Amino acid sequence: MYLKEKGKERGIMMLKKPSEIDYLENYYIANYTSAIYYKHCILTTKKIFLKKLFKSLYNHKKALKDDLDRHISEARDQEYLDQLLLKCKKEVFKMQQNLSINTNPKSGQICTEMERRFFAQLHQTLQLLTDGSLRNTLLSHRHKSKALQEKLLLVNKYLI
């Protein structure tokens, strides 16, 4: 997707190539919404082992958000980050509406599906990125979250 920008010479329209940060938008939103959902699961789950798992997932997503915020603030201004957070909040609202329609969702199944989509979004984002520092951050978080995802699959398969 290319953004239109008004040219300084003769008022013509020029296309501006998206920056590396623009590729992070969908991944950032997916991370934010899943963190909010895990926080909700922590508060509503009564089983201690599930609370610990959801807390681990939430802490991982929060750490990733902090790292992404740092990269975004280095490349862009605070206004861009604020707009991105508004988009995230809209997605959270949509997610809450979808969950309220589903009367008895199993949190483990939803979390497993969210993590599957999250990894697909990460793979897609990594294909577009060329910045070494940003790629290293994402790959590091992917490696850390792999164990959590396997634990979630195991819990989903046998206990939920």
VOGU-3710 file (C-alpha; in Angstrom, 3 decimals, decimal comma):
1> mylkekgker> 0,000/0,000/0,000  1,487/3,342/-0,985  0,541/6,632/0,602  -0,176/9,718/-1,459  1,877/12,770/-0,648  1,660/16,172/-2,236  4,826/17,029/-4,156  6,681/20,208/-3,366  7,416/20,875/-7,009  4,567/21,879/-9,338
11> gimmlkkpse> 1,870/20,477/-6,996  1,957/16,959/-8,476  0,992/13,822/-6,534  3,876/11,496/-5,703  3,787/8,074/-4,109  5,646/7,612/-0,840  7,015/4,170/-0,077  5,823/2,881/3,317  8,383/2,784/6,098  9,260/-0,307/8,103
21> idylenyyia> 7,002/0,932/10,909  3,963/0,902/8,606  4,384/-2,865/8,235  4,039/-3,272/12,007  0,531/-1,825/12,257  -1,516/-5,046/11,951  0,934/-6,956/14,121  0,812/-4,245/16,786  -3,002/-4,301/16,787  -3,091/-8,113/17,037
31> nytsaiyykh> -0,657/-8,000/19,954  -2,644/-5,305/21,761  -6,017/-7,035/21,409  -4,658/-10,382/22,541  -3,040/-8,747/25,597  -6,380/-7,215/26,553  -8,110/-10,560/26,130  -5,505/-12,339/28,285  -5,935/-9,692/30,959  -9,683/-10,369/30,895
41> cilttkkifl> -9,003/-14,121/31,171  -6,770/-13,573/34,208  -9,585/-11,742/35,957  -12,349/-14,197/35,069  -10,638/-17,591/35,313  -10,885/-19,432/38,594  -8,366/-22,212/37,859  -4,928/-21,334/39,211  -2,911/-23,052/36,447  -4,911/-21,186/33,789
51> kklfkslynh> -4,422/-17,891/35,606  -0,646/-18,479/35,570  -0,666/-19,337/31,873  -2,784/-16,308/30,956  -0,584/-14,090/33,132  2,523/-15,368/31,330  0,878/-14,701/27,963  -0,218/-11,224/29,080  3,262/-10,333/30,379  4,821/-11,498/27,126
61> kkalkddldr> 2,406/-9,389/25,049  3,003/-6,373/27,282  6,783/-6,698/26,916  6,385/-6,961/23,135  4,157/-3,859/23,100  6,777/-1,922/25,067  9,505/-2,933/22,605  7,336/-2,044/19,620  6,451/1,309/21,222  10,158/2,047/21,548
71> hiseardqey> 10,814/1,247/17,869  7,786/3,232/16,714  8,633/6,282/18,822  12,181/6,279/17,424  10,890/6,247/13,839  7,722/8,313/14,144  6,136/10,984/16,309  3,849/10,501/19,296  0,794/11,417/17,203  1,269/8,300/15,053
81> ldqlllkckk> 1,506/6,132/18,175  -1,671/7,738/19,572  -3,541/7,032/16,318  -2,327/3,453/16,422  -3,601/3,055/19,972  -7,014/4,377/18,886  -7,133/1,724/16,163  -6,237/-0,881/18,786  -9,040/0,253/21,060  -11,516/0,013/18,176
91> evfkmqqnls> -10,378/-3,557/17,537  -10,754/-4,391/21,238  -14,299/-3,027/21,111  -15,078/-5,226/18,077  -13,574/-8,225/19,869  -15,706/-7,589/22,961  -18,845/-7,371/20,840  -18,020/-10,661/19,114  -17,359/-12,363/22,443  -20,599/-11,095/23,975
101> intnpksgqi> -22,554/-12,621/21,078  -20,923/-15,992/21,744  -22,654/-17,027/24,975  -20,252/-19,707/26,197  -16,818/-19,316/24,622  -14,034/-21,513/25,953  -11,162/-19,200/26,782  -8,493/-21,789/25,964  -9,847/-22,359/22,470  -10,104/-18,627/21,837
111> ctemerrffa> -6,539/-18,086/23,097  -5,226/-20,889/20,899  -6,923/-19,358/17,864  -5,625/-15,887/18,772  -2,056/-17,197/19,071  -2,355/-19,014/15,734  -3,472/-15,805/14,032  -0,810/-13,864/15,897  1,943/-16,152/14,582  0,559/-15,909/11,046
121> qlhqtlqllt> 0,607/-12,109/11,338  4,182/-12,252/12,694  5,308/-14,408/9,777  3,717/-11,993/7,310  5,308/-8,986/9,043  8,757/-10,593/9,095  8,554/-11,164/5,330  8,160/-7,411/4,808  10,759/-6,125/7,283  14,383/-5,474/6,390
131> dgslrntlls> 15,514/-3,447/9,425  17,875/-5,658/11,453  17,100/-4,257/14,888  13,355/-4,525/14,410  13,611/-8,048/12,976  15,790/-9,136/15,893  13,227/-7,812/18,369  10,394/-9,687/16,663  12,399/-12,894/16,303  13,384/-12,751/19,965
141> hrhkskalqe> 9,754/-12,416/21,020  8,733/-15,190/18,641  11,272/-17,506/20,228  10,057/-16,628/23,743  6,395/-17,060/22,846  6,892/-20,452/21,179  7,077/-22,192/24,587  3,975/-20,355/25,785  2,088/-21,339/22,649  3,020/-25,009/23,110
151> klllvnkyli> 1,881/-24,846/26,739  -1,400/-23,269/25,645  -1,962/-26,008/23,059  -1,240/-28,672/25,669  -3,642/-27,113/28,175  -6,278/-26,659/25,498  -5,947/-30,246/24,335  -6,067/-31,998/27,705  -7,633/-29,715/30,280  -10,155/-27,397/28,670
//
